[in-house]
């Protein structure tokens, strides 16, 4: 009896397997909307070669750049200047200066930078951000000993970045032509004008008497430039792409739009 039961079970399993196989070989019915098998509706274009793909990609990265020939020369100059001068100086600065001292220098110059940050926050009518930046200036200048330490960040007052280029963009001034500045790097006509305004404002305010002292001690400006490069993680050539210029141009342009919109 047991043999008959086992034989019957085996036949039933074989029948189920055959039924499943027959279903597997049945053609799949594609819905009228083509949604069940969308790939079947795609058509491959053999004429789309690599050059066309690259051209379409560059079109997507297109930015108004009427001075491209000049900008590329300046970009190349910045690349070599960074490679042969700036980064070796930064590496030497990192080697001879203890970590805690480098952090103190960065905090000090960041505290100075909060002055134009506050002015531009006020000009953009950003009340909450203006209060936070005011709090940072008060806390870091007093408790942080002229900004050498940054207790404000630990107290929940993170550093904000506002400049006059963002202020102009906030009020609808377009960026204009893309522009690569010597040493400074990516910019545009609007943001370049904003840099001049921020520099003038910081000089006239003369916070902590730094601007006046720097006029007689240019090494302070040199240290500030080295610290700025030390804090910037970007490295030329790190994208490992022949289209690095286009990518940097696109990333800068889009990031500025996001900064203005926040």
Phi and psi restraints in degrees (value plus and minus 20) as a CYANA .aco file:
   2 UNK   PHI     -83.5   -43.5
   2 UNK   PSI     -56.2   -16.2
   3 UNK   PHI     -83.4   -43.4
   3 UNK   PSI     -62.7   -22.7
   4 UNK   PHI     -82.5   -42.5
   4 UNK   PSI     -59.3   -19.3
   5 UNK   PHI     -84.6   -44.6
   5 UNK   PSI     -62.1   -22.1
   6 UNK   PHI     -84.8   -44.8
   6 UNK   PSI     -60.8   -20.8
   7 UNK   PHI     -83.4   -43.4
   7 UNK   PSI     -61.5   -21.5
   8 UNK   PHI     -83.7   -43.7
   8 UNK   PSI     -61.0   -21.0
   9 UNK   PHI     -85.1   -45.1
   9 UNK   PSI     -59.9   -19.9
  10 UNK   PHI     -84.4   -44.4
  10 UNK   PSI     -61.5   -21.5
  11 UNK   PHI     -83.7   -43.7
  11 UNK   PSI     -59.0   -19.0
  12 UNK   PHI     -84.7   -44.7
  12 UNK   PSI     -62.1   -22.1
  13 UNK   PHI     -84.1   -44.1
  13 UNK   PSI     -60.4   -20.4
  14 UNK   PHI     -83.4   -43.4
  14 UNK   PSI     -57.8   -17.8
  15 UNK   PHI     -84.9   -44.9
  15 UNK   PSI     -61.1   -21.1
  16 UNK   PHI     -84.7   -44.7
  16 UNK   PSI     -61.3   -21.3
  17 UNK   PHI     -83.8   -43.8
  17 UNK   PSI     -61.2   -21.2
  18 UNK   PHI     -84.3   -44.3
  18 UNK   PSI     -58.5   -18.5
  19 UNK   PHI     -83.6   -43.6
  19 UNK   PSI     -61.4   -21.4
  20 UNK   PHI     -85.3   -45.3
  20 UNK   PSI     -59.4   -19.4
  21 UNK   PHI     -85.6   -45.6
  21 UNK   PSI     -58.6   -18.6
  22 UNK   PHI     -85.0   -45.0
  22 UNK   PSI     -54.5   -14.5
  23 UNK   PHI     -90.2   -50.2
  23 UNK   PSI     -55.5   -15.5
  24 UNK   PHI     -85.2   -45.2
  24 UNK   PSI     -51.1   -11.1
  25 UNK   PHI    -106.0   -66.0
  25 UNK   PSI     -26.1    13.9
  26 UNK   PHI     -90.4   -50.4
  26 UNK   PSI     121.9   161.9
  27 UNK   PHI     -86.0   -46.0
  27 UNK   PSI     119.8   159.8
  28 UNK   PHI     -96.2   -56.2
  28 UNK   PSI     108.6   148.6
  29 UNK   PHI    -105.6   -65.6
  29 UNK   PSI      98.6   138.6
  30 UNK   PHI    -107.6   -67.6
  30 UNK   PSI     111.6   151.6
  31 UNK   PHI     -82.4   -42.4
  31 UNK   PSI     139.5   179.5
  32 UNK   PHI     -82.5   -42.5
  32 UNK   PSI     -45.0    -5.0
  33 UNK   PHI    -106.8   -66.8
  33 UNK   PSI     -25.9    14.1
  34 UNK   PHI      51.4    91.4
  34 UNK   PSI      -6.1    33.9
  35 UNK   PHI    -102.1   -62.1
  35 UNK   PSI     -46.6    -6.6
  36 UNK   PHI     -90.4   -50.4
  36 UNK   PSI     -56.5   -16.5
  37 UNK   PHI    -150.3  -110.3
  37 UNK   PSI      51.2    91.2
  38 UNK   PHI     -84.6   -44.6
  38 UNK   PSI     -48.6    -8.6
  39 UNK   PHI     -87.8   -47.8
  39 UNK   PSI     -44.2    -4.2
  40 UNK   PHI     -88.8   -48.8
  40 UNK   PSI     -37.6     2.4
  41 UNK   PHI    -109.9   -69.9
  41 UNK   PSI     -30.5     9.5
  42 UNK   PHI     -98.9   -58.9
  42 UNK   PSI     124.3   164.3
  43 UNK   PHI    -140.3  -100.3
  43 UNK   PSI     108.6   148.6
  44 UNK   PHI    -102.0   -62.0
  44 UNK   PSI     113.7   153.7
  45 UNK   PHI    -121.9   -81.9
  45 UNK   PSI      80.4   120.4
  46 UNK   PHI     -86.9   -46.9
  46 UNK   PSI     -34.0     6.0
  47 UNK   PHI    -100.4   -60.4
  47 UNK   PSI     -28.0    12.0
  48 UNK   PHI    -102.2   -62.2
  48 UNK   PSI      70.3   110.3
  49 UNK   PHI    -110.1   -70.1
  49 UNK   PSI    -198.4  -158.4
  50 UNK   PHI     -83.3   -43.3
  50 UNK   PSI     -57.6   -17.6
  51 UNK   PHI     -84.6   -44.6
  51 UNK   PSI     -60.4   -20.4
  52 UNK   PHI     -86.9   -46.9
  52 UNK   PSI     -57.3   -17.3
  53 UNK   PHI     -82.6   -42.6
  53 UNK   PSI     -64.9   -24.9
  54 UNK   PHI     -85.2   -45.2
  54 UNK   PSI     -58.4   -18.4
  55 UNK   PHI     -84.7   -44.7
  55 UNK   PSI     -61.6   -21.6
  56 UNK   PHI     -86.3   -46.3
  56 UNK   PSI     -55.1   -15.1
  57 UNK   PHI     -85.7   -45.7
  57 UNK   PSI     -63.1   -23.1
  58 UNK   PHI     -86.4   -46.4
  58 UNK   PSI     -51.2   -11.2
  59 UNK   PHI     -83.7   -43.7
  59 UNK   PSI     -59.0   -19.0
  60 UNK   PHI     -86.4   -46.4
  60 UNK   PSI     -48.1    -8.1
  61 UNK   PHI    -114.2   -74.2
  61 UNK   PSI      -6.1    33.9
  62 UNK   PHI     -86.9   -46.9
  62 UNK   PSI     112.9   152.9
  63 UNK   PHI    -154.5  -114.5
  63 UNK   PSI     125.1   165.1
  64 UNK   PHI     -82.9   -42.9
  64 UNK   PSI      89.3   129.3
  65 UNK   PHI    -161.3  -121.3
  65 UNK   PSI      48.8    88.8
  66 UNK   PHI     -88.4   -48.4
  66 UNK   PSI     -37.8     2.2
  67 UNK   PHI    -121.2   -81.2
  67 UNK   PSI       9.9    49.9
  68 UNK   PHI     -78.5   -38.5
  68 UNK   PSI     -61.8   -21.8
  69 UNK   PHI     -79.2   -39.2
  69 UNK   PSI     -65.8   -25.8
  70 UNK   PHI     -88.0   -48.0
  70 UNK   PSI     -63.4   -23.4
  71 UNK   PHI     -81.2   -41.2
  71 UNK   PSI     -58.0   -18.0
  72 UNK   PHI     -86.4   -46.4
  72 UNK   PSI     -56.4   -16.4
  73 UNK   PHI     -85.3   -45.3
  73 UNK   PSI     -63.6   -23.6
  74 UNK   PHI     -86.3   -46.3
  74 UNK   PSI     -58.1   -18.1
  75 UNK   PHI     -81.0   -41.0
  75 UNK   PSI     -63.0   -23.0
  76 UNK   PHI     -84.9   -44.9
  76 UNK   PSI     -61.3   -21.3
  77 UNK   PHI     -79.9   -39.9
  77 UNK   PSI     -66.4   -26.4
  78 UNK   PHI     -80.6   -40.6
  78 UNK   PSI     -58.9   -18.9
  79 UNK   PHI     -78.7   -38.7
  79 UNK   PSI     -70.0   -30.0
  80 UNK   PHI     -91.5   -51.5
  80 UNK   PSI     -58.8   -18.8
  81 UNK   PHI     -81.6   -41.6
  81 UNK   PSI     -61.6   -21.6
  82 UNK   PHI     -84.7   -44.7
  82 UNK   PSI     -61.7   -21.7
  83 UNK   PHI     -91.4   -51.4
  83 UNK   PSI     -60.3   -20.3
  84 UNK   PHI    -117.5   -77.5
  84 UNK   PSI     -44.1    -4.1
  85 UNK   PHI    -140.9  -100.9
  85 UNK   PSI     -80.9   -40.9
  86 UNK   PHI     -82.8   -42.8
  86 UNK   PSI     -74.3   -34.3
  87 UNK   PHI     -85.4   -45.4
  87 UNK   PSI     -59.4   -19.4
  88 UNK   PHI     -79.2   -39.2
  88 UNK   PSI     -58.8   -18.8
  89 UNK   PHI     -85.3   -45.3
  89 UNK   PSI     -62.8   -22.8
  90 UNK   PHI     -83.4   -43.4
  90 UNK   PSI     -60.7   -20.7
  91 UNK   PHI     -83.7   -43.7
  91 UNK   PSI     -60.4   -20.4
  92 UNK   PHI     -85.0   -45.0
  92 UNK   PSI     -61.8   -21.8
  93 UNK   PHI     -79.6   -39.6
  93 UNK   PSI     -62.7   -22.7
  94 UNK   PHI     -86.4   -46.4
  94 UNK   PSI     -54.0   -14.0
  95 UNK   PHI     -93.7   -53.7
  95 UNK   PSI     -60.6   -20.6
  96 UNK   PHI    -112.8   -72.8
  96 UNK   PSI     -32.4     7.6
  97 UNK   PHI    -129.0   -89.0
  97 UNK   PSI     106.1   146.1
  98 UNK   PHI     -80.4   -40.4
  98 UNK   PSI     134.9   174.9
  99 UNK   PHI     -80.1   -40.1
  99 UNK   PSI     -63.2   -23.2
 100 UNK   PHI     -85.3   -45.3
 100 UNK   PSI     -51.8   -11.8
 101 UNK   PHI     -93.8   -53.8
 101 UNK   PSI     -59.4   -19.4
 102 UNK   PHI     -81.5   -41.5
 102 UNK   PSI     -60.8   -20.8
 103 UNK   PHI     -83.1   -43.1
 103 UNK   PSI     -60.1   -20.1
 104 UNK   PHI     -84.0   -44.0
 104 UNK   PSI     -60.8   -20.8
 105 UNK   PHI     -84.0   -44.0
 105 UNK   PSI     -63.8   -23.8
 106 UNK   PHI     -82.8   -42.8
 106 UNK   PSI     -63.5   -23.5
 107 UNK   PHI     -82.3   -42.3
 107 UNK   PSI     -59.2   -19.2
 108 UNK   PHI     -83.0   -43.0
 108 UNK   PSI     -68.5   -28.5
 109 UNK   PHI     -91.5   -51.5
 109 UNK   PSI     -51.9   -11.9
 110 UNK   PHI     -85.0   -45.0
 110 UNK   PSI     -54.8   -14.8
 111 UNK   PHI     -86.4   -46.4
 111 UNK   PSI     -58.3   -18.3
 112 UNK   PHI     -83.5   -43.5
 112 UNK   PSI     -58.8   -18.8
 113 UNK   PHI     -87.3   -47.3
 113 UNK   PSI     -38.1     1.9
 114 UNK   PHI     -90.9   -50.9
 114 UNK   PSI     -35.0     5.0
 115 UNK   PHI     -87.8   -47.8
 115 UNK   PSI     -75.6   -35.6
 116 UNK   PHI     -85.2   -45.2
 116 UNK   PSI     -48.5    -8.5
 117 UNK   PHI     -79.3   -39.3
 117 UNK   PSI     -64.2   -24.2
 118 UNK   PHI     -85.8   -45.8
 118 UNK   PSI     -65.2   -25.2
 119 UNK   PHI     -79.5   -39.5
 119 UNK   PSI     -64.3   -24.3
 120 UNK   PHI     -93.4   -53.4
 120 UNK   PSI     -50.4   -10.4
 121 UNK   PHI     -84.5   -44.5
 121 UNK   PSI     -60.2   -20.2
 122 UNK   PHI     -86.6   -46.6
 122 UNK   PSI     -62.1   -22.1
 123 UNK   PHI     -84.0   -44.0
 123 UNK   PSI     -49.5    -9.5
 124 UNK   PHI    -110.5   -70.5
 124 UNK   PSI     -15.0    25.0
 125 UNK   PHI      40.5    80.5
 125 UNK   PSI      14.4    54.4
 126 UNK   PHI    -113.3   -73.3
 126 UNK   PSI      69.0   109.0
 127 UNK   PHI     -83.4   -43.4
 127 UNK   PSI     -69.1   -29.1
 128 UNK   PHI     -82.7   -42.7
 128 UNK   PSI     -63.6   -23.6
 129 UNK   PHI     -87.1   -47.1
 129 UNK   PSI     -56.3   -16.3
 130 UNK   PHI     -83.4   -43.4
 130 UNK   PSI     -61.0   -21.0
 131 UNK   PHI     -85.1   -45.1
 131 UNK   PSI     -61.2   -21.2
 132 UNK   PHI     -83.7   -43.7
 132 UNK   PSI     -63.0   -23.0
 133 UNK   PHI     -88.2   -48.2
 133 UNK   PSI     -57.5   -17.5
 134 UNK   PHI     -81.7   -41.7
 134 UNK   PSI     -63.4   -23.4
 135 UNK   PHI     -81.9   -41.9
 135 UNK   PSI     -60.3   -20.3
 136 UNK   PHI     -81.6   -41.6
 136 UNK   PSI     -66.0   -26.0
 137 UNK   PHI     -81.0   -41.0
 137 UNK   PSI     -63.3   -23.3
 138 UNK   PHI     -86.4   -46.4
 138 UNK   PSI     -66.0   -26.0
 139 UNK   PHI     -89.9   -49.9
 139 UNK   PSI     -68.4   -28.4
 140 UNK   PHI     -92.0   -52.0
 140 UNK   PSI     -51.0   -11.0
 141 UNK   PHI     -94.5   -54.5
 141 UNK   PSI     -49.2    -9.2
 142 UNK   PHI    -117.3   -77.3
 142 UNK   PSI     -91.4   -51.4
 143 UNK   PHI     -84.4   -44.4
 143 UNK   PSI     -56.8   -16.8
 144 UNK   PHI    -102.2   -62.2
 144 UNK   PSI     -13.1    26.9
 145 UNK   PHI      34.7    74.7
 145 UNK   PSI      55.9    95.9
 146 UNK   PHI      41.3    81.3
 146 UNK   PSI       0.4    40.4
 147 UNK   PHI      73.2   113.2
 147 UNK   PSI     -14.8    25.2
 148 UNK   PHI     -86.1   -46.1
 148 UNK   PSI     -46.7    -6.7
 149 UNK   PHI    -137.4   -97.4
 149 UNK   PSI     143.9   183.9
 150 UNK   PHI    -146.7  -106.7
 150 UNK   PSI      46.5    86.5
 151 UNK   PHI     -89.6   -49.6
 151 UNK   PSI     -40.5    -0.5
 152 UNK   PHI     -81.9   -41.9
 152 UNK   PSI     -59.1   -19.1
 153 UNK   PHI     -83.5   -43.5
 153 UNK   PSI     -61.7   -21.7
 154 UNK   PHI     -86.2   -46.2
 154 UNK   PSI     -43.5    -3.5
 155 UNK   PHI    -108.7   -68.7
 155 UNK   PSI     -13.4    26.6
 156 UNK   PHI      69.3   109.3
 156 UNK   PSI       3.7    43.7
 157 UNK   PHI    -139.2   -99.2
 157 UNK   PSI      59.9    99.9
 158 UNK   PHI     -88.2   -48.2
 158 UNK   PSI     134.8   174.8
 159 UNK   PHI     -92.7   -52.7
 159 UNK   PSI     113.5   153.5
 160 UNK   PHI    -127.9   -87.9
 160 UNK   PSI     135.4   175.4
 161 UNK   PHI    -139.8   -99.8
 161 UNK   PSI      93.1   133.1
 162 UNK   PHI    -156.3  -116.3
 162 UNK   PSI     114.7   154.7
 163 UNK   PHI    -156.0  -116.0
 163 UNK   PSI     153.0   193.0
 164 UNK   PHI     -91.5   -51.5
 164 UNK   PSI     -44.9    -4.9
 165 UNK   PHI     -82.5   -42.5
 165 UNK   PSI     -60.7   -20.7
 166 UNK   PHI     -86.4   -46.4
 166 UNK   PSI     -57.5   -17.5
 167 UNK   PHI     -82.7   -42.7
 167 UNK   PSI     -63.9   -23.9
 168 UNK   PHI     -82.9   -42.9
 168 UNK   PSI     -62.8   -22.8
 169 UNK   PHI     -83.8   -43.8
 169 UNK   PSI     -54.7   -14.7
 170 UNK   PHI     -80.1   -40.1
 170 UNK   PSI     -54.2   -14.2
 171 UNK   PHI    -116.1   -76.1
 171 UNK   PSI      -3.6    36.4
 172 UNK   PHI      70.8   110.8
 172 UNK   PSI     -12.0    28.0
 173 UNK   PHI     -94.3   -54.3
 173 UNK   PSI     103.9   143.9
 174 UNK   PHI     -89.8   -49.8
 174 UNK   PSI     138.4   178.4
 175 UNK   PHI     -88.9   -48.9
 175 UNK   PSI     -49.3    -9.3
 176 UNK   PHI      56.8    96.8
 176 UNK   PSI    -181.7  -141.7
 177 UNK   PHI     -86.9   -46.9
 177 UNK   PSI     121.8   161.8
 178 UNK   PHI     -86.5   -46.5
 178 UNK   PSI     123.8   163.8
 179 UNK   PHI    -165.3  -125.3
 179 UNK   PSI     111.0   151.0
 180 UNK   PHI    -121.9   -81.9
 180 UNK   PSI      98.1   138.1
 181 UNK   PHI    -110.4   -70.4
 181 UNK   PSI     121.8   161.8
 182 UNK   PHI     -78.0   -38.0
 182 UNK   PSI     110.5   150.5
 183 UNK   PHI      50.3    90.3
 183 UNK   PSI     -66.6   -26.6
 184 UNK   PHI     -89.4   -49.4
 184 UNK   PSI     -54.3   -14.3
 185 UNK   PHI      74.8   114.8
 185 UNK   PSI    -169.1  -129.1
 186 UNK   PHI     -81.1   -41.1
 186 UNK   PSI     120.3   160.3
 187 UNK   PHI    -183.7  -143.7
 187 UNK   PSI    -188.5  -148.5
 188 UNK   PHI    -170.1  -130.1
 188 UNK   PSI     158.3   198.3
 189 UNK   PHI     -81.7   -41.7
 189 UNK   PSI     -61.0   -21.0
 190 UNK   PHI     -84.9   -44.9
 190 UNK   PSI     -67.5   -27.5
 191 UNK   PHI     -91.4   -51.4
 191 UNK   PSI     -48.9    -8.9
 192 UNK   PHI     -86.6   -46.6
 192 UNK   PSI     -62.4   -22.4
 193 UNK   PHI     -82.1   -42.1
 193 UNK   PSI     -56.9   -16.9
 194 UNK   PHI     -83.9   -43.9
 194 UNK   PSI     -56.8   -16.8
 195 UNK   PHI     -80.4   -40.4
 195 UNK   PSI     -62.2   -22.2
 196 UNK   PHI     -84.4   -44.4
 196 UNK   PSI     -61.0   -21.0
 197 UNK   PHI     -85.5   -45.5
 197 UNK   PSI     -64.1   -24.1
 198 UNK   PHI     -82.8   -42.8
 198 UNK   PSI     -60.5   -20.5
 199 UNK   PHI     -84.3   -44.3
 199 UNK   PSI     -63.6   -23.6
 200 UNK   PHI     -83.9   -43.9
 200 UNK   PSI     -62.7   -22.7
 201 UNK   PHI     -83.2   -43.2
 201 UNK   PSI     -64.4   -24.4
 202 UNK   PHI     -84.8   -44.8
 202 UNK   PSI     -56.6   -16.6
 203 UNK   PHI     -88.6   -48.6
 203 UNK   PSI     -62.0   -22.0
 204 UNK   PHI     -89.9   -49.9
 204 UNK   PSI     -57.6   -17.6
 205 UNK   PHI     -89.1   -49.1
 205 UNK   PSI     -55.8   -15.8
 206 UNK   PHI      35.7    75.7
 206 UNK   PSI      28.0    68.0
 207 UNK   PHI     -81.9   -41.9
 207 UNK   PSI     110.5   150.5
 208 UNK   PHI      38.7    78.7
 208 UNK   PSI      -0.5    39.5
 209 UNK   PHI      43.9    83.9
 209 UNK   PSI       0.1    40.1
 210 UNK   PHI     -91.7   -51.7
 210 UNK   PSI     -61.8   -21.8
 211 UNK   PHI     -82.5   -42.5
 211 UNK   PSI     -61.4   -21.4
 212 UNK   PHI     -88.2   -48.2
 212 UNK   PSI     -62.7   -22.7
 213 UNK   PHI     -86.1   -46.1
 213 UNK   PSI     -56.8   -16.8
 214 UNK   PHI     -86.2   -46.2
 214 UNK   PSI     -46.5    -6.5
 215 UNK   PHI     -83.9   -43.9
 215 UNK   PSI     -49.2    -9.2
 216 UNK   PHI    -118.3   -78.3
 216 UNK   PSI     -31.4     8.6
 217 UNK   PHI    -152.5  -112.5
 217 UNK   PSI      62.0   102.0
 218 UNK   PHI     -83.3   -43.3
 218 UNK   PSI     -34.9     5.1
 219 UNK   PHI     -83.9   -43.9
 219 UNK   PSI     -41.5    -1.5
 220 UNK   PHI     -87.7   -47.7
 220 UNK   PSI     -62.1   -22.1
 221 UNK   PHI     -85.0   -45.0
 221 UNK   PSI     -57.6   -17.6
 222 UNK   PHI     -84.0   -44.0
 222 UNK   PSI     -62.6   -22.6
 223 UNK   PHI     -84.1   -44.1
 223 UNK   PSI     -57.7   -17.7
 224 UNK   PHI     -85.4   -45.4
 224 UNK   PSI     -59.7   -19.7
 225 UNK   PHI     -85.6   -45.6
 225 UNK   PSI     -62.0   -22.0
 226 UNK   PHI     -84.8   -44.8
 226 UNK   PSI     -61.4   -21.4
 227 UNK   PHI     -84.8   -44.8
 227 UNK   PSI     -58.6   -18.6
 228 UNK   PHI     -82.2   -42.2
 228 UNK   PSI     -63.0   -23.0
 229 UNK   PHI     -89.4   -49.4
 229 UNK   PSI     -53.9   -13.9
 230 UNK   PHI     -83.1   -43.1
 230 UNK   PSI     -56.1   -16.1
 231 UNK   PHI    -102.9   -62.9
 231 UNK   PSI     -32.4     7.6
 232 UNK   PHI    -112.2   -72.2
 232 UNK   PSI     101.8   141.8
 233 UNK   PHI    -102.7   -62.7
 233 UNK   PSI     -35.9     4.1
 234 UNK   PHI     -82.6   -42.6
 234 UNK   PSI     117.7   157.7
 235 UNK   PHI    -149.9  -109.9
 235 UNK   PSI     111.6   151.6
 236 UNK   PHI     -82.2   -42.2
 236 UNK   PSI     117.7   157.7
 237 UNK   PHI      66.3   106.3
 237 UNK   PSI     -25.9    14.1
 238 UNK   PHI     -91.1   -51.1
 238 UNK   PSI     -39.2     0.8
 239 UNK   PHI     -97.3   -57.3
 239 UNK   PSI     -36.7     3.3
 240 UNK   PHI      32.3    72.3
 240 UNK   PSI      28.5    68.5
 241 UNK   PHI    -160.0  -120.0
 241 UNK   PSI     120.3   160.3
 242 UNK   PHI     -89.9   -49.9
 242 UNK   PSI     -30.1     9.9
 243 UNK   PHI    -127.7   -87.7
 243 UNK   PSI      12.3    52.3
 244 UNK   PHI     -82.1   -42.1
 244 UNK   PSI     -60.6   -20.6
 245 UNK   PHI     -77.2   -37.2
 245 UNK   PSI     -68.1   -28.1
 246 UNK   PHI     -83.4   -43.4
 246 UNK   PSI     -60.5   -20.5
 247 UNK   PHI     -86.8   -46.8
 247 UNK   PSI     -64.6   -24.6
 248 UNK   PHI     -82.2   -42.2
 248 UNK   PSI     -62.7   -22.7
 249 UNK   PHI     -79.9   -39.9
 249 UNK   PSI     -65.0   -25.0
 250 UNK   PHI     -86.9   -46.9
 250 UNK   PSI     -66.1   -26.1
 251 UNK   PHI     -82.6   -42.6
 251 UNK   PSI     -62.5   -22.5
 252 UNK   PHI     -81.7   -41.7
 252 UNK   PSI     -67.6   -27.6
 253 UNK   PHI     -81.2   -41.2
 253 UNK   PSI     -65.9   -25.9
 254 UNK   PHI     -89.8   -49.8
 254 UNK   PSI     -57.9   -17.9
 255 UNK   PHI     -84.8   -44.8
 255 UNK   PSI     -55.7   -15.7
 256 UNK   PHI     -86.3   -46.3
 256 UNK   PSI     -56.7   -16.7
 257 UNK   PHI     -82.4   -42.4
 257 UNK   PSI     -61.9   -21.9
 258 UNK   PHI     -87.2   -47.2
 258 UNK   PSI     -59.9   -19.9
 259 UNK   PHI     -84.6   -44.6
 259 UNK   PSI     -58.3   -18.3
 260 UNK   PHI     -88.4   -48.4
 260 UNK   PSI     -56.6   -16.6
 261 UNK   PHI     -98.3   -58.3
 261 UNK   PSI     -40.2    -0.2
